[in-house]
């Protein structure tokens, strides 16, 4: 388990020779050291891990922190709030809010999607296990806020992953444990609540309708030819066509650099050079990274890199299936799909986020195995 979790770090060590810059190679390796530290300390002390207590604390504290940051944002950036309330530049609000915290919006919303799934899980848990209305109400309020923050930051993949996670939690925690009538009532109530929150939010942010339809799928005939679009920085900066154009270039370059790739520190620089070489001025100007973790590791490390990232992320699904945990399966789907449109294993927050929770999930699995063996 430790070796699988540490595999991206071990890959950095194994392919260190392939970096053009020793300094940048060490800098890249430094970001991955948590993947060795977390499993050694957490899995090494798995019997002391309080899994569900940690999950609840994480979800509650994160939601309260987001509420604090929202209040702070309102006082520090009142001009942006006025623009938002007046329907001006709605597309930028979530990114500005995330930047005010010092984190990239998709990375922040990946955390928030997982937090919201956890909050829903504890809503169902508290309604079943607790007789105190205060406990039930507080869990419900925290969940509502957690879902609101996903909508406020407003990244497409995170919203999709949160909704998929809600379905997984329902299937595992409700449908399997209640009779059909009770499960249907709970599902209907939860659906009405979510749709109500979404409806109220869209009324204040009509740009969501445009973003999730025409903006996302605009100019798909211009893959690899974004410079033909007038003012691409306005019309396709956040569109799918830009991602696909980047992926096309990353794939072409990765194939050229097989079998060992370009090196961990040279992935983005080499990709930007390829943008310039293929006369893609828009992509070269903004120096876009790969925006796909699977292609990123293929580009950096070749065949072995692609294998490692698939095994690393697949291991989460393996633990989820083995433990039959809705939480772990939801995390697996979240991280699997998020890394299709972004590359979170090149960022310290994404590396630490996955390494910590993967170590916690592995500890939970070991606890279950220990419990089975002791019986």
C-alpha atoms as one frame of an Amber mdcrd trajectory, in Angstrom:
protein
   0.000   0.000   0.000   2.747   2.436   0.944   4.576   1.839  -2.336   1.446
   2.399  -4.430   0.645   5.672  -2.666   4.275   6.788  -2.941   4.544   5.685
  -6.602   4.394   9.221  -8.130   7.241  10.270  -5.810   9.236   7.138  -6.664
   8.654   7.941 -10.334  10.218  11.377  -9.772  13.287   9.702  -8.230  13.551
   7.055 -10.948  13.363   9.577 -13.801  15.341  12.357 -12.131  18.132  11.860
 -14.702  15.737  12.917 -17.483  15.341  16.512 -16.220  17.216  19.276 -18.043
  17.509  21.285 -14.804  18.680  19.701 -11.527  17.191  22.587  -9.534  13.769
  22.278 -11.156  13.974  18.502 -10.838  14.453  18.774  -7.062  11.642  21.339
  -6.878   9.293  18.974  -8.683  10.341  16.079  -6.461   9.844  18.145  -3.319
   6.132  18.567  -4.057   5.649  14.790  -4.062   7.409  13.959  -0.772   4.086
  14.027   1.087   3.132  10.874  -0.838   5.885   9.095   1.065   5.385  10.814
   4.414   1.599  10.416   4.699   1.414   6.642   4.141   4.409   5.946   6.397
   2.895   7.821   9.347  -0.819   7.194   8.781  -0.791   3.587   7.560   2.020
   2.814   9.995  -0.382   3.804  12.785  -3.613   2.661  11.112  -5.050   1.219
  14.334  -5.081   4.742  15.817  -6.942   6.345  12.921 -10.454   7.598  13.744
 -11.787   7.464  10.216 -15.355   8.788  10.490 -14.460  11.299  13.193 -11.746
  12.727  10.930 -14.157  12.882   7.989 -16.771  14.746  10.032 -14.254  17.213
  11.433 -12.845  17.832   7.966 -16.263  18.461   6.426 -17.496  20.724   9.227
 -14.274  22.738   9.618 -13.882  23.202   5.853 -17.475  24.422   5.501 -17.057
  26.884   8.381 -13.759  28.101   6.901 -15.474  28.688   3.572 -18.186  30.688
   5.331 -15.486  32.778   7.018 -13.711  33.344   3.695 -17.019  34.330   2.088
 -17.678  36.967   4.774 -14.092  38.150   4.396 -14.534  38.353   0.625 -17.686
  40.447   0.993 -15.882  43.003   3.160 -12.578  43.079   1.261 -13.967  42.944
  -2.285 -17.340  44.743  -2.121 -16.956  45.941  -5.741 -16.940  42.372  -7.033
 -19.978  41.539  -4.938 -21.822  44.535  -6.396 -20.927  43.368  -9.912 -22.168
  39.884  -9.072 -25.465  41.098  -7.637 -25.970  43.271 -10.734 -25.236  40.400
 -13.128 -21.926  41.824 -14.403 -18.984  39.515 -15.287 -20.575  36.554 -13.531
 -18.037  34.198 -15.118 -15.162  35.574 -13.029 -16.704  35.487  -9.539 -15.732
  31.952  -8.516 -12.162  32.358  -9.764 -11.686  35.678  -7.996 -13.074  34.227
  -4.777 -10.729  31.228  -5.040  -7.761  33.502  -5.787  -8.586  35.560  -2.694
  -7.948  32.404  -0.669  -4.796  31.629  -2.631  -5.968  28.496  -4.430  -6.906
  27.630  -8.008 -10.704  27.468  -8.462 -10.882  23.877  -9.864  -8.622  22.646
  -7.044 -10.739  24.413  -4.426 -13.942  23.035  -5.871 -12.525  19.505  -5.960
 -12.108  19.769  -2.186 -15.578  21.277  -1.828 -17.208  18.530  -3.896 -15.778
  15.899  -1.561 -16.808  17.953   1.469 -20.382  18.243   0.195 -20.587  14.478
  -0.394 -19.372  13.938   3.179 -21.933  16.413   4.508 -24.746  14.565   2.746
 -23.469  11.275   4.128 -23.602  12.663   7.680 -27.076  14.110   7.080 -28.343
  10.604   6.313 -26.323   9.181   9.221 -27.614  11.702  11.759 -31.238  11.388
  10.665 -30.991   7.648  11.211 -28.798   7.438  14.314 -29.618  10.597  16.279
 -32.863  11.501  18.024 -31.771  15.111  18.619 -33.398  17.556  16.221 -30.521
  19.998  16.800 -28.021  17.435  15.479 -30.179  16.679  12.455 -30.804  20.344
  11.687 -27.167  21.353  12.032 -26.088  18.553   9.666 -28.674  19.668   7.121
 -27.634  23.335   7.337 -23.947  22.456   6.932 -24.789  20.373   3.861 -26.789
  23.223   2.298 -23.876  25.620   2.774 -21.389  23.078   1.418 -23.444  22.670
  -1.764 -23.870  26.443  -2.083 -20.090  26.916  -2.077 -19.716  24.457  -4.979
 -22.180  26.547  -6.958 -20.491  29.787  -5.913 -17.017  28.717  -7.053 -18.842
  27.257 -10.064 -16.541  24.832 -11.878 -18.267  22.330 -14.113 -16.453  19.116
 -13.241 -16.818  19.648  -9.489 -20.572  20.127  -9.771 -20.831  16.990 -11.899
 -18.718  15.007  -9.419 -20.713  16.247  -6.436 -23.990  15.148  -8.025 -22.534
  11.729  -8.901 -21.254  11.453  -5.325 -24.724  12.240  -3.983 -26.165   9.414
  -6.079 -23.496   6.990  -4.837 -24.174   7.933  -1.205 -27.896   7.459  -1.756
 -27.463   4.032  -3.372 -25.056   2.738  -0.757 -26.353   4.331   2.400 -30.082
   4.657   1.793 -31.311   2.281  -0.879 -29.479  -0.687   0.668 -30.557   0.059
   4.241 -34.175   1.142   3.905 -37.268  -0.288   2.305 -38.297   1.030  -1.109
 -40.968   3.430   0.180 -38.675   5.072   2.742 -35.818   5.276   0.235 -38.108
   6.909  -2.325 -39.269   9.521   0.192 -35.694  10.340   1.182 -34.557  10.503
  -2.444 -37.470  12.759  -3.406 -36.835  15.083  -0.460 -33.117  15.310  -1.227
 -33.789  15.945  -4.927 -36.283  18.735  -4.167 -33.799  20.324  -1.758 -30.933
  20.229  -4.268 -33.058  21.472  -7.144 -34.395  24.261  -4.936 -30.880  25.436
  -4.059 -29.822  25.168  -7.701 -32.899  27.080  -8.913 -32.383  29.937  -6.452
 -28.714  30.157  -7.358 -29.328  30.182 -11.114 -31.828  33.033 -10.649 -28.955
  35.116  -9.270 -26.432  33.715 -11.736 -28.066  33.263 -15.149 -24.578  32.893
 -16.672 -24.660  29.266 -15.446 -27.154  28.411 -18.201 -24.801  29.828 -20.805
 -21.660  28.378 -19.236 -22.978  24.823 -19.100 -24.250  24.904 -22.687 -23.081
  27.322 -25.381 -19.819  28.420 -23.710 -18.642  24.901 -22.935 -19.214  23.474
 -26.409 -18.499  26.550 -28.522 -16.190  26.373 -31.586 -15.536  22.627 -31.386
 -14.645  22.747 -35.101 -11.550  24.785 -34.187  -9.600  22.083 -32.327  -5.905
  22.842 -32.869  -6.850  26.057 -34.728  -7.846  28.384 -31.889  -6.099  31.364
 -33.468  -8.799  31.349 -36.134 -11.332  32.344 -33.471 -11.702  36.102 -33.089
 -10.528  37.145 -29.592 -10.002  33.548 -28.342  -9.125  34.816 -24.860 -12.729
  36.017 -24.606 -14.661  33.338 -26.450 -12.831  30.049 -25.834 -10.590  30.537
 -22.801 -12.816  28.294 -20.650 -14.327  26.268 -23.486 -13.881  22.559 -24.084
 -12.239  23.238 -27.445  -9.246  24.767 -25.658  -8.822  21.699 -23.462  -9.096
  19.382 -26.459  -6.549  21.454 -28.395  -4.118  21.195 -25.486  -4.709  17.438
 -25.196  -4.117  16.990 -28.925  -0.766  18.761 -28.699   0.225  16.940 -25.489
  -0.597  13.583 -27.083   1.397  14.364 -30.236   4.417  15.469 -28.203   4.162
  12.528 -25.788   4.161  10.053 -28.686   7.288  11.717 -30.071   9.058  11.448
 -26.691   8.313   7.798 -25.958   9.365   5.619 -24.222  10.800   7.762 -21.359
   9.115  11.151 -21.743  10.599  14.628 -21.366  11.219  14.646 -17.581   9.143
  15.710 -14.591  10.343  19.322 -14.544  10.139  19.767 -18.303   6.562  18.751
 -19.082   5.054  22.238 -19.272   8.077  24.000 -20.840   8.314  21.375 -23.575
   4.581  21.582 -24.221   4.763  25.375 -24.554   7.665  24.951 -26.992   5.482
  22.583 -28.989   2.676  25.175 -29.061   5.160  27.636 -30.567   6.565  25.065
 -32.957   3.079  24.258 -34.277   2.231  27.989 -34.482  -0.539  27.920 -31.858
  -0.069  31.463 -30.611  -3.016  31.595 -28.217  -1.953  28.443 -26.347   1.689
  29.527 -26.338   0.865  33.018 -25.037  -1.029  31.697 -22.000   1.389  28.757
 -21.495  -1.344  26.275 -20.689  -0.340  23.092 -18.830  -1.616  19.710 -19.998
  -4.924  19.878 -18.090  -5.090  16.086 -18.082  -3.140  14.108 -15.497  -2.970
  10.941 -17.577  -1.483  12.770 -20.561   0.752  14.766 -18.231   2.395  11.641
 -16.803   2.605  10.083 -20.279   4.400  13.206 -21.502   6.755  13.386 -18.518
   7.572   9.718 -17.928   6.368   7.794 -20.971   4.619   4.426 -20.708   5.577
   3.919 -17.050   4.168   7.303 -16.054   0.778   6.546 -17.577   0.745   3.148
 -15.833   1.616   4.681 -12.465  -1.151   7.309 -12.536  -3.741   4.695 -13.562
  -2.643   2.367 -10.734  -2.486   5.248  -8.217  -6.014   6.457  -8.945  -7.345
   2.942  -9.546  -6.124   1.928  -6.077  -8.692   4.310  -4.586 -11.435   2.485
  -6.474 -10.016  -0.861  -5.354 -10.223   0.174  -1.694 -13.715   1.599  -2.184
 -14.956  -1.612  -3.771 -13.298  -3.760  -1.103 -14.747  -1.773   1.788 -18.100
  -1.070   0.079 -17.731   2.537   1.233 -19.815   5.177  -0.533 -17.388   7.837
   0.654 -14.318   6.180  -0.872 -16.096   5.290  -4.110 -17.289   8.895  -4.421
 -13.727  10.115  -3.873 -12.494   7.680  -6.526 -14.989   8.991  -9.088 -14.150
  12.575  -8.090 -10.392  12.166  -8.502 -10.670   9.962 -11.590 -12.813  12.452
 -13.511 -11.220  15.642 -12.155  -7.889  14.533 -13.548  -9.405  14.097 -16.999
  -9.781  17.872 -17.307  -7.011  18.991 -14.954  -3.694  17.760 -13.597  -3.875
  17.791  -9.802  -0.773  15.648  -9.270   1.435  18.517 -10.460   0.111  20.786
  -7.686   1.105  20.449  -4.040  -2.493  20.863  -2.843  -3.703  18.106  -5.186
  -0.814  15.804  -4.281  -1.279  16.292  -0.526  -5.079  16.046  -0.818  -4.976
  12.697  -2.590  -2.039  11.332  -0.586  -3.613  12.107   2.765  -7.025  10.667
   1.961  -5.643   7.641   0.158  -3.595   6.878   3.285  -6.719   7.306   5.408
  -8.713   5.012   3.113  -5.971   2.378   3.254  -5.975   2.592   7.067  -9.752
   2.138   7.096  -9.402  -0.970   4.923  -6.735  -2.396   7.249  -8.994  -1.731
  10.235 -11.825  -3.657   8.567  -9.499  -6.541   7.706  -8.226  -6.601  11.279
 -11.792  -6.653  12.592 -12.721  -9.552  10.276  -9.641 -11.540  11.256 -10.219
 -10.980  14.967 -13.733 -12.396  14.617
